[in-house]
Amino acid sequence: MAKKGDKFRCIECGIIIEISDPCDCEMCDLICCDVPMVFVREEEPKKKAKAKKKPAKKKVSKKK
């Protein structure tokens, strides 16, 4: 049974749908391009890499 927020993808055309109002059916097939759609597993959110601070450039004064 699909739950609210579940996502399914068509292996033929690549469209992705998200369930917004699930039904109470025990078994339900979502069909696109004449083939059943596949469940898309949620991936772990990627951690953002911390930006490395660059050392400030030293100003060099030119001697005359």
Secondary structure, 3 states (H helix, E strand, C coil): CCCCCCEEECCCCCCEEECCCCCCCCCCCCEECCEECEEECCCCCCCCCCCCCCCCCCCCCCCC
